[in-house]
Amino acid sequence: MPLKKTSEHLVDKDWRYFYKYSLGCIGSLKNWFMDAYSFALERQSKTLTKEHLEVTRISGRRSSGMLESILEGEKKMTNIKSEGNIDAKLGFSKLKSSSPSNSEDNSLKIRPKPFDRKPKRDHIMNK
């Protein structure tokens, strides 16, 4: 930010403050800094201060709402990424529990591929 004096130690001291009100979202942090910068320019300040940041930060209520939205979104993403109960719904868990415990016996058996029709099921009509 092109101000006459830089405030290099502002971030070093209070990184948690910035994280708290941006919720780790870089876009929110950028918007906040731009608002604080504009506010500092309006006041003809030589540097960006904590007071400029305090005036332009989001409210605690809005921050809480954003946090709830983030947590809800994370929960939805976890559900989307998880495979849920697909094996049980397809009946794979029943196959595992009813099969013999010896895995060598399972590997020796020839199993038909899913959705392959058995030739004896198709009745061929002779002309």
N, C-alpha and C positions, 0 to 999 in steps of 0.2 A: 504494500500500500504506500503510495508516494506521499508520505507526510514528511515534514521537516525533521522530525526526530522519530526514530524507530523505537518500538517498545518490545525489544527482543526477549526480555525476561518475563513478560506477561504470560506467555504460554508455558514457560518452564515451571513457574510457581503453581499455576492453577489448571493443570491439564484436566483434572477431574471436573472442574467447573465447566469447562468446554464440553467434555464428554456428557455430562449430566444434561445440559440444555440442548445438545445436538443429538443426543441418544446414539452417538456413534455414526450418524448419517452425514456423510461428507457434504451432501447437497444442502442440508439444514445448516451445517456449520458455515458453508460458503455464503448462504443467504444472510445469516446472522452477522458475519463479518462485513458483508457489503452494507447492511443496514447501519451497523456501528460506524463504519467508515463514512457513510453519507452524513450521519449525525455529527460526527467529529468535524467534517468539512463545513457543515452548516454553522457550527459553533466556532469555526476558524481556529480549531485546536492545532497545536504543533505535533501532537502525538495521540495515539489511541490509548485511552485509559479504561480502567475497570468500570468507571461510571458510565462511559459510553456503551459498554457491553451490557451493563445492568439495565439501562434504559431500553435497549433494543432486543433483549433476549425474549424468548417466548415465555408465556406465563406458566406457572406451575400446573394449572388445570389443563392447559393445552399440551404440555409436556407429558402429563399423566395419560391423557387421551391417546397421544402418539405412542406411548409405551405399551398401552393396552392393545392398540392396533398391531404393533410389531409382534407382541407375544402371541396374539391370535393368529397372525400370519405365519409365524414360526410353527405353531401347532398344526395348522393346515398343511404346511409343507412337509412336516414329519409324517402326517397321515398319507399324503400323496406319494412320498418317497418309499414308505414302508410297503411291503408286499401283503400286509394284512393277513388274512386267513385263507389265502388262495389255495394252498395245498389241501386244507380241510374241505373247502367248498368243492374242489374237484374230486375229492374222494381219495387223494393220495395218502392221507394219513391212515385211512382204513387198510389200504394195501400194505403199508409198512407194518402195522400192528398184527395183521393176520398172517403175514409171511413167516416162514421158519426163521429161527434165530441164526442159523448158519448161513453166512453170506456167500459161501462157495456154492451152495446148492442153488441159490438165486441166480448166480452168474452162469450156471450150466444150462438152465432152462431157456428154451427158445420162446420168446414172447412175440406175439403178433404186433405189428405197428398199429398205433391208434387209427381208427377210421378205415382200416383195410377191410374190404368185404370178403367174406368167406365164399369160395367158389360154389359150394353146395347150396348156398342161399339163393343164387340166381337161377331161375328156371329158364332153360333155353328151349324155345319152341322150335320144333322141327317142321319144315314145310313139306 
